[in-house]
């Protein structure tokens, strides 16, 4: 029987993120064959994936896919920027985007049940996700998706962290330009009338607090508040924003689209990790905790 060294256990743990003792058992069963040991551990990946599921996934990738007349924008998250560049992870994200466009799942649960095979994992999207968690060693989650069908579509990806899909009528070039504008300026809605009520209420509250400090009469304060809110609505409404490519620095997106005989019906903007609270690691505290645990174990052993 082959000797199982600490370096072999460490390498298998690095590949799978499985517990150290499980790695040693798998290597023993596989007579030191790392590839075989990794396969053995795959049967236990369900437990491992469950353990990883508690870890925050604030990094990740946005991907777009167009299949026939349908298109999809998806965000899939992982724990670190390093894994967001992993080929297997990227292949999974792109496969998920294609499935959303092609199969029209009702929600993430339905998407997770769709057929998919990758890296020897399957037969569903969820099985591949769990398998990759075990192989790569990080939690990963399908966070959200938006699907379009029946209209003309333009998409723009700024790297892998910002993605936009635009539904439109008219010129392809104009729609692509607007998709790029959305990625750069991040409007909250297509028009001022569509800005979410909670955002308007938040801005109005801020404006009221600022205006109240002016000491001016109530009627003037009311006008100041209304003016601030209207200014905000123009800043966050796509059609009212100044187009990023405007030669004169003044042309709005609405004016640009009119000149190009193009109409934007709707858009979706995804920014990776937007709204997710990221974990901040306290390295000193982690080291202290490990030291305390080691001292406690040593004390228990000598007792």
N, C-alpha and C positions, 0 to 999 in steps of 0.2 A: 504493500500500500504506500502511495506517495506521501511524503511528509507535508503537512499543512503548516506553512509558515505564516508569521504575522503579516508579512508584506502581501501575501496572497489574500488573506482575509481583508486587509485594508483595500486592496484593489477591487475585490468583489463588492465591498461595502460602498466604495466610490461609484461603482457602476450602477448599483441597485438601491442604495440608501436603506437596505434592509438591516435589521439589528445584527450586531457583531456575532453573537452566538449562532444566529440563524445562518449567517454567512459561513461560519466554521462548519456547521452541520452539513450544509449543502456541499461544501468543498470535500468533506470527508466522504459523503455519499457518492460524489462524482469522481472520487479518487484523484483530486487535485486538478481536474479539468475545469478551467474557469468558465468556458462557454456552457458546458453541461451544468455547472453549478448555478449559473444565471438562469438557465431554463428551469431548473428545479425550484428556484425561488419564485418563479412566475406564478406558481400555483398558490402562493401565499400573498400575492400582490393586492388582493381584495382587502385584507386586513390593513396592509400598509397604506393603501390609498385612503382608507377610512381615517387612519391616524394623521395623514397629511392634510386631510380636508379641513382641519382647524386652523391651518396656516393662511395668513393673509395673501391674496393674489392681487397686487396693485400694479404689477408690470404686465407686459403682454404685447399683443399684436392686433391691429385692425386689418381685415382683408375684405376685398370686394370680388364678386364674381357675377358674370352675366352669362346666362344660359338661354339661348333663343331670345324670347321677348321678356324674360324675367331676369331680375338682378337682385343681389343681396349684399348687404354690408353687415359684417359680424365683428364682435370683439371677443377674443379669448384671452384670459389672463393667466399669468404664472407669478412666481414669487420674485424672481430676479431678472434684471435686464440681460444677464448672460444667457439664461434659458430662452429668452425671447428671440435669440439669434440661432438657436439650435435647429438643425435641419429637420429633425423628426417633428419637433413642435410646429415649425412653420408649415410642414406638409400636412399636419393634422388640421391647422387653422384653415388652410386653403381648401382642404377636402370638405370641411364643415361649411364653408361659404358656398361651395358648389352644390352641396346637398340642400341647403336652404333655398337657393335659387331654383333648383330642379324639382324638389319634392314638396315645397310649400308646407313645412311643419307648422302646427298651430302654436307651439311654444317650445321652450327648451326641453321639456320632458319628452315631447313628441320627437324633437330633433335627436335627442340622446338615444332613442329607440330605433333610429334608422340604421340600415345595414352599412357597415364599414369595416374594412380590414386593413391593417397597417402594422408593419414591424412584427408580424406574427401574432398580433392581437386582433380580437374581434369576437363575435360577428357584428357587434353594434358600435355606434359612436361612443356610447358609455363604456363599453369594454375596452375600446382603444384608449380612451381618456385615462381609465384606471391603470391600464397597462403601461402607458407612457409615464404616469406618475411614479410607478415603481421603477421603471428603467432609468428615467432621468433624475428622479429623487426630489422632485418639487411638486407641490400641489398645482393644479391647473383647473380652471373653470371656464365654461362657456357662459359669458356674462349676459350678452344681449345680441339681437339681430333685427334687421329691418329688411323686408322683402317688398319688391315692386314688380308689377306685371302689367303688360298691355300698352305701356307708353314708351316714349323714347327716354333713354337713360344715359347719363354721363357720370363717370366716377373719377375721383382723384385721390391718390394716396400720397401723403407726405411722409416718406419713409414707411415705417410700419406702425407709427404711433398716432397718426391722424388720418382719418378716412372720411370721405364725403361721397354721397350719391345724390344726384339731382335728377328729378323727373321733369321733362320739358317738352315743348313743341317748338320747332324752328331749327336754327343752325347748330350743328354739333360743336363748332369751334367756340361759339358764344357760351354754350352750356358748359363746356370744359373750363373756359375762363372763369365762369361764375363758381364752379366747383372749387377751383383754386382760390378764389376770393373767400369763399366760405371757410376753407381751411386756414386762411391767414387771419381773417377778421372775426371768425366765430360768432356769427349772429345767433340770437336766441330764437328768432322766428322769421317767417317769410315776410310778414308785414306787421305794422304796429298793432293792428287789431288782433293778431294772433299771438302776441307776447303773453306768456302765462300770467294769470292774474296774481299769483303769489310773488312773482318777480316785480310786477308793477306796484303791489302793495308794499313790498320791502323798500323799493326806491322812493315811494311817496313818504314813507315813515322817516327815512333818512333826510329827505328834502324838508319835511316839516320841522325836524329837530334843528337843522341848520338855519332855516328861516326864522324860527322862534328866537334864536340868539341875536337876530338883527335889531330887535327892539322896535321894529316898524309897526304901523297900524295893521289890524287884522286883515283888512281888505288887500293891503299890499303884500302881506305875508301869503295870502291865498294865491295871489297872482304869481308870486315867486315860486311857490310849490308847484303850481300847474306848469309853469315854464320849465322847471327842472325835470318834471316827469316827461313832458313832451320832448325835451332834448334827449333824455335817456332812451325813449322809444325810437327815435331816429337813429341813435347810435347802435342799437341792438337789433333793428329790423333790417333784414337783407336788402329789400328794395330801396330803403331810404339811405343806406350806407353809401359813402363815396367809393366808387369802384377803384380797386387797387391799381388798375392799369390806366386810370383816367389821365389823359395827356395834360388836361388843364387843372388837375387836382380838385375838380369840383363835380364832375359828372357822376351822378348816382348810378347804382346798379340798374334801377328801373329805366333810366334814360339810356343806358348802354344796351339793355335788352331790347328796348323799343327801336333803337337804331339798327339793331341786328335782326329785327323782325322775329324775335324769340320770346317765348313766355316760359317762366319757371313755375311749375305747378306746386312743387314741394321739394324739400331736401332733408337729408339726414346727415348729421355730423357726429362722429364718434372720436373722442380723445381718450387714449388708453389710460385707465385708472381714474378717470374723472369722477370725483365724488367718493372715491374709496380712501378710507383713512389708512395711510401707510404705517407699517410698524417701524419704530425707531429702536434699533438695537443698542443696548447699553453694554458695551464690551467689558468694561471694568466690572460691572455687576455680574455678568455671565461668568467671568473668570473667578470672581470671589465665590459664586455659588458652586462652581465645580470644585474649587479648593475645599470648601466646607463639606461638600459631599464626600470627597476623598478622605478627609480627616475623620469624618464620622464612620466611614467604612473601616478605616484602619483601627479606630478605637474599638469598634464592635468585634473585629477579628481578634484583637489582643485580649479582650475581656474574658 
